[in-house]
Amino acid sequence: MATKPTTEKAAPKAKAAPKARAKVAKVVVAPKKDALAKLRIRVRAYEHKILDASVKQIMDTALRFDAKILGPIPLPTEIKKYTVNRSAFVYKNAREQFEMRVHKRLIDIVNPNTKVIESLTNLSLPSGVNIDVKML
């Protein structure tokens, strides 16, 4: 005799009781009242030797008054290329190429005091060095 397969239905499983979850208080972070002031100095020059000497002079002045310094951070060199004709008539395909390189450095002074700012304004730097100062 062949036995028939039984088609018993499995008893439904009892649902487990939901797990108790711990209540978490929402944490709201208040903005900082003691925000750090930053003096961002951006120095630019055509010659890197003069630029590095100027940056060293700025850093020495800031360190003299125990200021915290971040940098100098070298920024990408800006290269401007110019192509000009050597001659206008017969040799018009002969060209000359020139380029100007602008080297840049970035210095951050964290929480500068008045003495640091005053000494930096009285600083005399060589010609050809451009300085941009921002207060962040």
Secondary structure, 3 states (H helix, E strand, C coil): CCCCCCCCCCCCCCCCCCCCCCCCCCCCCCCCCCCCCEEEEEEEECCHHHHHHHHHHHHHHHHHCCCEEEEEEEEEEEEEEEEEECCCCCCCCCEEEEEEEEEEEEEEEECCCHHHHHHHHCCCCCCCEEEEEEEC
